[in-house]
């Protein structure tokens, strides 16, 4: 019986932790935005255009079609040496 109680406690604790993580993940994602043209070569988060697969696949620094997740509201203040404005963009350029 003691073994069953500890197993039940472990299962309940795991369920609580997992439900907390599941709730926190969308909130964290909402506080981020995709910022194009700011990632260094091989450091993009995804969508690096034709000829690339995804995360870490950008071929050049500040690639215009590769994005990096950054804190919301900071993208257009970040440096981009390929952007016409000199800053990151919210869409590929």
Protein Blocks (a to p, Z undefined) as FASTA:
>chain_A
ZZmmmmmmmmmmmmmmmmmmmmmmmmmmmmpccdehkacehiafbhnbghiabeoiafbg
hiakbccdddehklmmpccfkbfnlpacfbdZZ
